[in-house]
Amino acid sequence: MKSSVSPSSLRCSQCSLGKLCLPVGLDPGDMHRLEEIIESSKSYKQSESVYRAGDEFRKIYAVKSGLFETVATDANGNEHIIGFHLPGELFGLDAIYSGRYISTPVAVTSSVACSIEYSELSDLATKLPSLQNQLMCLMSKEVHSSHSGVGEYTAEQKIAGFILSLSMRYQQRGYSATRFQLLMPRKDIASYLSMAPETVSRMFRRLVSDGILEIHQTEVNIKDMDHLKAVTGHIPADRVFFSS
């Protein structure tokens, strides 16, 4: 047990995100064993990084509140956003193979994340088949997500798919599927979707003028979900939801 942490702060069983995070499928006894190795939640200020790309891999993290984005640097020193992580989603799994983190997670807004030593999690997973299965599913999702945006899509399809992805992910967390906060800057969305910021802004304006979206500052309201889905065109259902 991490003695510096009060038990109440570790109750995965009482967390509304439990059905989306590591505890999926665990019975109460196994849940308690997982709670014993989870470290204290930590708050991060806007633009604060959790760790840096290249750091030695030790922990995986779960978003408790707020929003994190993962940033990778290419061979030319250019930074690219490779993922956005909502509450209940994990990051750091991409470092398991290399033993070094390959991206830098940064808080987009004031955010909170839980952490767990991977060595302890891996050891516990060998004793708990349900936890091992969930860990394998999460790693498989990580691999799938890295390929999910592959394909030749129009700028409008990419933006529509991105909004549709957020809609589903927010709905899974008990929030509205049609009205939510778009907390990430347009330039970060552009980086993530490999588009120019001007193109992202133009595509949002088009979706608004077509009556599909309504946008007030950071709040997005999907006015015509069927039309939004139609805009994604030929993108297969499992490819609409870009990496998380």
SVG drawing of the C-alpha trace seen along z (x, -y; Angstrom):
<svg xmlns="http://www.w3.org/2000/svg" viewBox="-30 -32 46 48">
<polyline fill="none" stroke="black" stroke-width="0.4" points="0.0,0.0 1.2,-3.5 1.1,-4.8 1.2,-8.5 -2.3,-8.2 -5.6,-8.2 -7.8,-5.2 -10.7,-7.4 -8.6,-8.8 -7.9,-5.4 -11.4,-3.9 -11.6,-2.7 -14.8,-0.9 -16.4,-4.3 -15.0,-6.1 -17.6,-6.9 -14.9,-6.1 -14.3,-2.5 -16.3,-1.0 -13.9,-2.6 -10.6,-2.2 -8.4,0.6 -10.9,2.1 -13.3,3.3 -14.5,6.8 -12.9,7.0 -14.8,8.4 -14.7,6.5 -11.8,8.6 -9.7,8.1 -10.6,4.5 -9.2,4.0 -5.9,5.6 -5.7,3.2 -6.5,0.2 -3.6,1.2 -1.0,0.5 -2.5,-2.7 -0.7,-5.8 -2.1,-9.1 -3.9,-11.2 -1.8,-14.2 -3.0,-17.6 -1.4,-19.2 -1.6,-22.8 -2.4,-23.8 0.7,-23.1 2.4,-21.1 3.9,-17.8 3.6,-14.5 6.9,-13.1 9.1,-13.7 9.6,-11.7 12.8,-9.6 12.3,-9.3 12.6,-5.8 9.3,-4.0 8.0,-3.2 4.3,-4.0 1.1,-4.2 -1.4,-6.9 -5.2,-7.2 -7.0,-10.5 -9.2,-11.3 -10.4,-14.7 -9.5,-17.3 -7.8,-16.6 -4.2,-15.6 -2.6,-15.6 0.4,-13.5 3.1,-15.3 5.8,-13.5 8.8,-15.1 9.9,-13.9 13.4,-13.6 13.4,-17.2 12.5,-18.5 8.9,-19.3 6.3,-18.6 3.1,-16.7 0.0,-16.0 -0.6,-12.2 -3.5,-11.8 -6.0,-13.5 -6.9,-11.7 -10.3,-12.1 -11.2,-11.0 -11.0,-7.2 -8.4,-6.9 -4.9,-5.7 -1.6,-7.0 2.0,-5.7 1.2,-2.3 3.2,-3.0 6.4,-2.8 6.0,0.8 8.0,2.3 10.9,-0.2 11.2,-0.9 11.2,-4.6 8.3,-7.0 8.0,-8.0 5.7,-11.0 5.2,-13.8 1.7,-14.1 0.7,-17.7 -2.3,-19.0 -4.5,-20.9 -6.4,-22.4 -6.1,-21.9 -6.2,-18.1 -5.8,-15.2 -4.3,-11.8 -3.8,-8.6 -0.6,-6.5 0.5,-3.0 3.9,-1.3 3.8,0.9 6.0,3.6 3.4,3.9 0.5,3.9 2.1,6.5 2.8,8.7 -0.8,8.4 -2.1,9.1 -0.4,12.5 -2.5,13.4 -5.8,11.9 -7.0,13.2 -9.6,10.5 -7.1,7.7 -4.7,9.4 -7.4,9.5 -8.3,5.8 -4.6,4.8 -4.3,6.8 -7.4,5.1 -6.0,1.7 -2.7,2.5 -4.6,3.8 -6.6,0.6 -3.4,-1.4 -2.1,0.5 -5.5,0.1 -5.6,-3.6 -2.2,-4.1 -3.6,-2.9 -7.1,-4.2 -6.5,-7.4 -4.7,-5.8 -6.4,-6.5 -7.1,-9.2 -9.9,-11.3 -11.0,-14.9 -10.5,-17.6 -14.2,-17.8 -14.3,-14.0 -11.5,-14.3 -13.1,-17.1 -16.5,-15.3 -14.8,-12.1 -13.0,-13.9 -16.2,-15.5 -18.0,-12.2 -15.2,-10.5 -15.5,-13.0 -19.2,-12.7 -19.0,-8.9 -16.3,-9.2 -18.1,-11.8 -21.3,-9.8 -19.4,-6.8 -18.5,-8.9 -22.1,-9.8 -22.0,-13.3 -24.1,-14.6 -23.3,-13.2 -24.4,-16.4 -23.2,-19.2 -19.6,-19.2 -16.5,-21.3 -13.9,-21.4 -11.0,-22.3 -8.1,-21.7 -6.9,-24.7 -7.5,-24.6 -3.8,-24.5 -3.5,-21.3 -6.5,-19.7 -4.8,-20.7 -1.5,-19.0 -3.4,-15.9 -5.3,-15.6 -2.2,-16.6 -4.0,-19.7 -3.3,-23.4 -4.9,-25.4 -6.6,-27.6 -8.2,-24.5 -9.5,-23.3 -11.1,-26.7 -12.6,-26.7 -14.0,-23.2 -15.6,-24.1 -17.2,-27.2 -18.6,-25.0 -20.1,-22.6 -21.7,-25.5 -23.0,-27.1 -24.5,-23.7 -26.4,-23.6 -24.6,-20.6 -22.8,-22.2 -23.3,-25.2 -20.2,-26.6 -20.0,-29.1 -16.4,-29.7 -15.3,-26.2 -18.8,-24.7 -19.9,-22.5 -23.5,-21.6 -24.2,-18.9 -27.5,-20.0 -27.7,-17.3 -26.1,-14.0 -27.3,-12.1 -25.8,-14.7 -22.5,-14.7 -22.3,-10.9 -23.1,-11.3 -20.2,-13.8 -17.7,-11.1 -18.6,-9.3 -16.8,-6.1 -14.8,-6.0 -15.5,-2.5 -17.2,-2.6 -14.0,-1.4 -12.0,-4.1 -14.2,-7.1 -13.0,-7.2 -9.5,-8.5 -6.9,-7.6 -7.6,-8.3"/>
</svg>
